[in-house]
Each structure stands twice: as C-alpha cells, then as structure tokens.
Amino acid sequence: MDAPTQTIHGVMAEFATPDEFVQALRKVRAAGYTKFDGYSPMPVHESFEAMGIEGNPVSLMVLIGGITGFLCGLALVTWGSVLSYPINVAGRPLFSWPAFIPITFEGMVLFSAFAAVFGLFFICGLPMPYHPVFNA
C-alpha cells in the first residue's frame, strides 16, 4: 500500500518587522496571487491595502438587518394593536407610533446583531473545524 501524499496548501513565512511583512504581502500580490492571507499578532493596517482588501460587507449586512428588524417590529405591533385587537383607549388613535418605539428598537437591535454574527460566520467560512494551515 502506498503512503498517502500530502498536497501543498500554502507557504508560511515569519518576519521580524511589520514593514517586512507588508513588503512581502505586496510582492505576493504583484506575483499575481489573489487568494492569500497574512496573520500577525498585532494589527498591521497597511496589510489590508497590500493584500487588496477593500471594504467590509458586514456593515451593510448589519444595516439591512437593522432595517428589517425595525420593519418587522413595526409590522408586529401594528398587526397586534390596529388589525387584530383594536382597543380605543381614551380616544387615542389605534396607530399610536410613540408607543411602538420600544418594540421597533428592540427588533432593530436583535436583527442587526443576528445579521452581524451570521454574516461574519458566512464571510469567514465558519464553522471550519480544521484547516490545513494547522499542519505548520
């Protein structure tokens, strides 16, 4: 029986300074590689520019989740107070929006938190219990 062969998944290198790290990332990108990553024990903000990473889709996902949560909360209290159980209290209108603010705010916070967590999981490709880079 033949021994299993291991495929090369990537290359790892260690750098003494952040400047060397950023220069290496620029050289890798200049060589034509598009899917690569760089890890450092501290934030190196120039590394994102060197790797060609622009923008962050999580903020847009959180905005969409917040707007969706606001609209769902508003629809829920509108349905409950205006359509299903209309009770006229002291001559107030059935659609009294100041009373709906707490529910709509909580729905906005809940949906945007879910959008942030699950959006980040989706973008990072999680859950990934094993990655070949752990062989190094």
MARKOLKOL-370831 format. One record per residue (C-alpha): chain; x, y, z; residue in three letters. Coordinates in pm, 1 decimal, padded with zeros to 6 digits. Example, Ala and Ser with C-alpha at 12.3 -4.5 7.8 and 13.67 -1.06 7.14 Angstrom:
['A'; [01230.0; -00450.0; 00780.0]; 'ALA'];
['A'; [01367.0; -00106.0; 00714.0]; 'SER'];
This chain:
['A'; [00000.0; 00000.0; 00000.0]; 'MET'];
['A'; [00136.4; 00339.7; -00094.5]; 'ASP'];
['A'; [00186.2; 00608.6; 00164.9]; 'ALA'];
['A'; [-00063.9; 00893.7; 00138.6]; 'PRO'];
['A'; [00076.5; 01201.4; -00028.3]; 'THR'];
['A'; [00019.3; 01543.5; 00120.1]; 'GLN'];
['A'; [-00065.8; 01828.4; -00109.2]; 'THR'];
['A'; [00088.7; 02167.5; -00050.9]; 'ILE'];
['A'; [-00177.8; 02402.6; 00072.4]; 'HIS'];
['A'; [00035.3; 02710.2; 00111.7]; 'GLY'];
['A'; [00359.3; 02864.2; 00224.0]; 'VAL'];
['A'; [00433.0; 03016.2; 00563.0]; 'MET'];
['A'; [00697.1; 03272.6; 00648.6]; 'ALA'];
['A'; [00795.6; 03468.2; 00956.0]; 'GLU'];
['A'; [00903.6; 03832.5; 00952.6]; 'PHE'];
['A'; [01084.3; 04037.8; 01214.7]; 'ALA'];
['A'; [00914.9; 04372.0; 01148.9]; 'THR'];
['A'; [00573.5; 04482.7; 01023.7]; 'PRO'];
['A'; [00739.4; 04663.4; 00731.4]; 'ASP'];
['A'; [00892.6; 04338.2; 00605.9]; 'GLU'];
['A'; [00553.3; 04172.4; 00643.3]; 'PHE'];
['A'; [00378.2; 04438.5; 00435.0]; 'VAL'];
['A'; [00652.3; 04429.7; 00168.0]; 'GLN'];
['A'; [00612.9; 04051.6; 00139.7]; 'ALA'];
['A'; [00235.3; 04087.2; 00100.7]; 'LEU'];
['A'; [00286.2; 04341.9; -00176.9]; 'ARG'];
['A'; [00528.5; 04108.6; -00356.1]; 'LYS'];
['A'; [00284.2; 03817.8; -00330.5]; 'VAL'];
['A'; [00006.7; 04031.4; -00477.8]; 'ARG'];
['A'; [00238.1; 04160.9; -00751.7]; 'ALA'];
['A'; [00319.3; 03798.9; -00840.0]; 'ALA'];
['A'; [-00046.5; 03753.6; -00935.2]; 'GLY'];
['A'; [-00190.0; 03571.0; -00635.6]; 'TYR'];
['A'; [-00539.2; 03679.4; -00537.2]; 'THR'];
['A'; [-00643.1; 03441.4; -00259.0]; 'LYS'];
['A'; [-00391.9; 03469.3; 00023.0]; 'PHE'];
['A'; [-00387.0; 03584.9; 00379.5]; 'ASP'];
['A'; [-00145.5; 03731.7; 00629.1]; 'GLY'];
['A'; [-00150.4; 03679.8; 01004.1]; 'TYR'];
['A'; [00014.6; 03898.2; 01264.9]; 'SER'];
['A'; [-00001.4; 03913.5; 01644.6]; 'PRO'];
['A'; [-00093.5; 04281.7; 01627.4]; 'MET'];
['A'; [-00299.5; 04491.7; 01385.8]; 'PRO'];
['A'; [-00099.9; 04597.6; 01080.4]; 'VAL'];
['A'; [-00335.6; 04831.6; 00896.9]; 'HIS'];
['A'; [-00118.5; 04857.8; 00585.8]; 'GLU'];
['A'; [-00160.1; 04483.3; 00530.9]; 'SER'];
['A'; [-00520.4; 04523.8; 00411.8]; 'PHE'];
['A'; [-00413.1; 04766.4; 00141.6]; 'GLU'];
['A'; [-00118.8; 04543.5; 00047.0]; 'ALA'];
['A'; [-00349.2; 04241.7; 00005.0]; 'MET'];
['A'; [-00605.2; 04440.8; -00194.4]; 'GLY'];
['A'; [-00885.0; 04407.3; 00059.4]; 'ILE'];
['A'; [-01132.5; 04690.2; 00015.9]; 'GLU'];
['A'; [-01448.1; 04749.6; 00211.8]; 'GLY'];
['A'; [-01627.7; 04538.9; 00465.3]; 'ASN'];
['A'; [-01963.8; 04381.1; 00377.4]; 'PRO'];
['A'; [-02054.4; 04318.7; 00742.7]; 'VAL'];
['A'; [-02157.7; 04681.7; 00797.2]; 'SER'];
['A'; [-02401.8; 04661.9; 00506.4]; 'LEU'];
['A'; [-02541.3; 04334.0; 00642.6]; 'MET'];
['A'; [-02593.9; 04495.1; 00984.0]; 'VAL'];
['A'; [-02770.8; 04792.8; 00824.5]; 'LEU'];
['A'; [-03001.4; 04564.9; 00625.8]; 'ILE'];
['A'; [-03065.8; 04355.0; 00937.4]; 'GLY'];
['A'; [-03147.6; 04666.4; 01140.3]; 'GLY'];
['A'; [-03389.8; 04799.6; 00881.2]; 'ILE'];
['A'; [-03552.1; 04455.9; 00853.4]; 'THR'];
['A'; [-03583.7; 04430.6; 01232.7]; 'GLY'];
['A'; [-03736.2; 04778.2; 01252.8]; 'PHE'];
['A'; [-03992.4; 04695.3; 00984.8]; 'LEU'];
['A'; [-04074.9; 04355.2; 01137.8]; 'CYS'];
['A'; [-04119.8; 04511.3; 01483.3]; 'GLY'];
['A'; [-04340.2; 04784.5; 01339.0]; 'LEU'];
['A'; [-04544.3; 04527.1; 01146.7]; 'ALA'];
['A'; [-04583.6; 04313.6; 01459.4]; 'LEU'];
['A'; [-04714.9; 04591.7; 01681.7]; 'VAL'];
['A'; [-04927.9; 04737.1; 01401.8]; 'THR'];
['A'; [-05087.6; 04399.4; 01342.7]; 'TRP'];
['A'; [-05147.6; 04347.9; 01714.3]; 'GLY'];
['A'; [-05274.9; 04694.9; 01800.8]; 'SER'];
['A'; [-05452.6; 04803.7; 01483.9]; 'VAL'];
['A'; [-05569.1; 04494.2; 01298.0]; 'LEU'];
['A'; [-05619.1; 04204.9; 01539.5]; 'SER'];
['A'; [-05712.4; 04368.0; 01870.0]; 'TYR'];
['A'; [-05813.7; 04730.5; 01814.3]; 'PRO'];
['A'; [-05889.8; 04884.1; 02153.8]; 'ILE'];
['A'; [-05966.8; 05254.1; 02172.8]; 'ASN'];
['A'; [-05813.8; 05385.2; 02495.8]; 'VAL'];
['A'; [-05902.7; 05743.5; 02593.4]; 'ALA'];
['A'; [-05974.7; 05842.2; 02235.3]; 'GLY'];
['A'; [-05616.9; 05784.6; 02116.7]; 'ARG'];
['A'; [-05556.9; 05670.0; 01760.1]; 'PRO'];
['A'; [-05510.3; 05297.9; 01704.5]; 'LEU'];
['A'; [-05179.4; 05354.1; 01528.4]; 'PHE'];
['A'; [-05000.6; 05544.6; 01805.8]; 'SER'];
['A'; [-04640.9; 05530.7; 01689.6]; 'TRP'];
['A'; [-04473.9; 05667.1; 02006.9]; 'PRO'];
['A'; [-04593.7; 05358.1; 02191.5]; 'ALA'];
['A'; [-04435.7; 05138.5; 01923.2]; 'PHE'];
['A'; [-04081.7; 05278.8; 01961.8]; 'ILE'];
['A'; [-03952.5; 05028.7; 02223.5]; 'PRO'];
['A'; [-04060.3; 04722.3; 02025.0]; 'ILE'];
['A'; [-03924.9; 04854.9; 01695.3]; 'THR'];
['A'; [-03593.1; 04948.7; 01860.7]; 'PHE'];
['A'; [-03556.3; 04605.4; 02019.0]; 'GLU'];
['A'; [-03638.6; 04435.8; 01688.6]; 'GLY'];
['A'; [-03380.4; 04652.3; 01513.6]; 'MET'];
['A'; [-03110.5; 04563.5; 01768.2]; 'VAL'];
['A'; [-03196.7; 04192.1; 01761.8]; 'LEU'];
['A'; [-03198.5; 04157.3; 01384.3]; 'PHE'];
['A'; [-02882.2; 04363.2; 01336.9]; 'SER'];
['A'; [-02699.6; 04152.6; 01598.3]; 'ALA'];
['A'; [-02807.8; 03834.1; 01421.7]; 'PHE'];
['A'; [-02701.5; 03981.1; 01087.1]; 'ALA'];
['A'; [-02359.6; 04071.6; 01230.4]; 'ALA'];
['A'; [-02294.6; 03728.0; 01381.3]; 'VAL'];
['A'; [-02425.4; 03513.9; 01097.7]; 'PHE'];
['A'; [-02288.3; 03748.7; 00829.5]; 'GLY'];
['A'; [-01942.3; 03724.3; 00983.5]; 'LEU'];
['A'; [-01973.1; 03346.2; 01002.7]; 'PHE'];
['A'; [-02072.9; 03334.7; 00636.0]; 'PHE'];
['A'; [-01791.5; 03564.0; 00520.2]; 'ILE'];
['A'; [-01526.0; 03379.6; 00722.4]; 'CYS'];
['A'; [-01647.2; 03038.9; 00603.5]; 'GLY'];
['A'; [-01722.7; 02922.5; 00955.3]; 'LEU'];
['A'; [-01766.0; 02673.5; 01106.5]; 'PRO'];
['A'; [-01447.0; 02520.9; 00972.0]; 'MET'];
['A'; [-01325.9; 02270.8; 01231.9]; 'PRO'];
['A'; [-00999.0; 02202.6; 01052.5]; 'TYR'];
['A'; [-00774.3; 02396.4; 00816.6]; 'HIS'];
['A'; [-00457.1; 02261.7; 00652.1]; 'PRO'];
['A'; [-00261.0; 02563.4; 00777.3]; 'VAL'];
['A'; [-00266.0; 02398.8; 01122.2]; 'PHE'];
['A'; [-00014.9; 02141.8; 00991.5]; 'ASN'];
['A'; [00260.8; 02405.0; 01003.0]; 'ALA'];
